[in-house]
Amino acid sequence: MDTDSGSLSSLTDSGSMDPSPPPPSGDSDSELAVEETSALPVQGEPSPPSASDAETEPEPALAPSMQGFAVVPSAHSQLTGAAQPFHEQGKVTNGATVVHLPTLSLRGSEPAVPVGSPLSQKPAKLTRNEASKGVQLLQQSAGQPEGAELTMDSQFTSLLPSGSMDSQLPKGSQFPVEREVRSHHKVALASRIRSVRHHVSHKAKDDIKSIRPSASAGVPDVVRFGVFTKNFFGAALKHNKFTVDAIVAVSWNDTRVSALVPPGLDRLSMSGKQALSTIWMPEVIVTNRDIRRWDVISTGVTIFKTGEVMKIERASYQILQMFELSQYPFDTQDLLIKVASGKYMLNEVVLEPDEDESISGAKKEIFEGTGYALKKHRVFAFAETDGALKKSRGVLELTVKRLFDKYKESHLMPTCLLLMISWAVFWFPFQNPFITPRLALSILCLIAFTNLMVKSSGELPDGAPNNWNDTFNFQVQVMMFFTIVINIFSEVCKHQVNLEELAQSINHEAKIVLPCLSLVNCGLVMGSGAYGWMSLGAAGVVTKLVIVIGMGSYFSVNMSRLKAAHVEKTQKEQLKKENEEMEAQKKQNEAMAAKAKQQSLGPGAVVGLGADAADAGEGGGDA
């Protein structure tokens, strides 16, 4: 058994404290040094002081130290009580050996536990209540008078767990212990000390559920983890959530638990609740789950004889995650399941991916019917610091690709049908009775598509970034808007401006212009999203330029045509009016000339003239 220098364990076990008093030598006032060097050698010990020095020098304060208890009588008051070898200074008075105990110290000695136990190498800390019981027994063993108290210095207090204050051990109280003890009490004292150490060591050994295996070594415990997705129940993009049935496996080494495995067995299984009340647990949980949105299905903990502990927990989790939606509906998502200790910080527990790759990942079959396809998975760990919160986190990353089939059937095809129906207005008869049906059809198509667009955008969360779906919807909406505008423009040209030829020409041109422009813009958007021809921003700029340049040029030309047709029409109307006026003037002049000639010839001449005129008319008719 390992022991620190200054401990009584080896001394008491070897029985080197002889109950018979040593024979006196010389004068009764001469000093007799009783040294036990067989188990605990003295290192750097000063020469024994004289009797006058022992009487005049003040008693040193008690120096408690680390885990475990051992009574250490120090050799001289100048020596500190911590980390000193055992040494007794005695003298013979009236034929009896008298031993002075100037200081009673609590030392960091190893607990009496079986060899190979982690406590034999890494002693557990004691609670203040356990320290109080040990001190009381030590006082009784030393025959300390009633009312004596122990000195609690900051060194010992800092080693105790926080929140274990006990009023029985006030900090700074003195423990005067110098008194005479006859030699036959030495064996009883050593026996009681050994009983105290045995009691305290067993308390520390039993408390393996609240102290980390590597706590005394000052290093964090390494916990290996694995996360396996058994089922995937889809993702709610609008609420930034996805639901999975996952299996979380964690394992760590704690040789203290090997004693719990019954003889003849190499492992012992227990439930999660039983394990929490029996052994130390790192309490690894899924940290990015929604509040009250997880249900544990089963939990099992297995303890191996080698000291390895494995916990396997299956649960249904609703995971919170901000999805990357700028590429929707051609997006690829990294679904993250994060685990971390719900109790310990980065300097206490460190997560590492398990070397067994089979306990992490997911099967491709679980994504069938969900609109996603699994591309790959990755398991890694990282350290994260958020203010005072410092954690070691493990992550299972599932990279999934959205399938285009659902979007194609639910949004793309209905949109294309509505767009083509809107073009049908230019195929209606270009007559007065069809003015209202033409206009109504184009507007109803736009209203129907607006509802479809709202539905598709409603699947995304509020404040979602601009994506391919938004860009595509914008193109379709703009094309339907221009369908309405061109239809109204052609009707105005015919019925208001009375340019029927121009109106007929515009109506026929719209049958070609709008479908071609719609196919170009929608093809650029869908092709760039699916095959990466252009980035989202570039595609948005290019399609807008096509619309502005194409439709702008077309309307500019039509306005020029409208102006030219209007001028031409005005000129024709003016020329026609002038011709009509000239014809009317000519007829008026002829009538006036005939009247003047009649008046100049008289009535007979008029009759004769009339007969001649009639004969001339008949002759002309025969001719």
Beta strands, then each sheet from edge to edge (+ up, - down):
strand 1: 31-34
strand 2: 88-93
strand 3: 96-100
strand 4: 180-182
strand 5: 221-236
strand 6: 241-253
strand 7: 267-271
strand 8: 284-286
strand 9: 289-304
strand 10: 308-320
strand 11: 332-341
strand 12: 349-353
strand 13: 361-362
strand 14: 372-386
strand 15: 389-402
sheet 1: 1+ 2- 3+ 4-
sheet 2: 7+ 9- 10+ 6- 5+ 12+
sheet 3: 7+ 9- 10+ 6- 5+ 13+
sheet 4: 8+ 11- 15+ 14-
end
